[in-house]
Amino acid sequence: MYIRVKASPGAKKESVKEIGDNRFEIAVREPAERNLANSRIMELISERLNVKIGKVRFVSGQRSRNKIFYINTANIVKNK
């Protein structure tokens, strides 16, 4: 599954908003330096989708506010 994210690094308050199918707006407190914001965004995605952080991979946008992630959903059992 592919996830599109519009990132806002350096925000005063963290937030995760789902704005459509597999589209999120994520604000993080970490600055856009040394991959800090990207790492935190990956953590928030894994928490929100209830998957391990190892299942979240960058596809594109490491230096952009618009990012695409791939979530490996193989072998994940969803709760009914």
C-alpha positions in Angstrom: 0.0 0.0 0.0 1.3 3.5 -0.9 0.8 6.4 1.4 1.1 10.1 0.4 2.2 12.5 3.1 2.3 16.3 3.2 4.9 17.0 5.9 5.2 20.1 8.1 8.5 19.8 10.1 9.3 22.2 13.0 5.7 22.5 14.1 4.7 23.5 17.6 2.3 20.6 18.0 2.4 17.1 16.4 -0.7 16.1 14.4 -1.7 13.4 12.0 -4.7 14.2 9.7 -6.1 11.8 7.2 -7.3 13.9 4.3 -8.3 11.1 1.9 -7.7 7.5 0.9 -4.0 6.8 1.9 -3.3 10.6 2.1 -2.1 12.3 5.3 -1.0 15.7 6.5 1.6 15.2 9.3 3.1 17.9 11.5 6.1 17.0 13.6 8.2 19.0 16.1 11.5 17.7 14.8 13.4 20.0 12.3 14.0 19.0 8.7 17.7 18.3 9.5 19.7 15.1 9.7 16.6 13.1 8.8 15.0 13.8 12.2 11.6 14.8 10.8 11.5 11.9 8.3 12.2 9.4 11.0 9.4 10.8 13.2 7.0 10.8 10.3 7.8 7.1 9.7 7.1 6.4 13.5 3.8 8.2 13.4 2.7 6.3 10.2 3.6 3.0 11.8 1.6 3.9 15.0 -1.4 5.2 13.0 -1.6 2.1 10.8 -0.7 -0.3 13.5 2.3 -1.8 11.7 5.9 -2.3 12.7 8.3 0.5 11.7 10.2 -2.0 9.6 7.2 -2.3 7.3 7.4 1.4 6.4 9.7 2.4 3.5 10.5 5.6 1.8 9.7 5.7 -1.9 10.3 9.4 -2.7 10.4 12.9 -1.2 13.2 12.7 1.4 14.0 16.4 0.9 10.5 17.5 0.0 7.4 18.3 2.0 5.4 15.9 -0.3 6.5 12.3 0.5 5.5 8.8 -0.6 5.8 5.8 1.6 5.3 2.1 0.9 3.7 0.0 3.6 4.4 -3.7 3.3 1.1 -5.3 4.2 2.0 -8.9 3.5 1.4 -11.2 6.5 -0.6 -8.5 8.4 -3.8 -9.8 10.0 -6.4 -7.1 10.3 -8.8 -7.1 13.3 -12.5 -7.6 12.5 
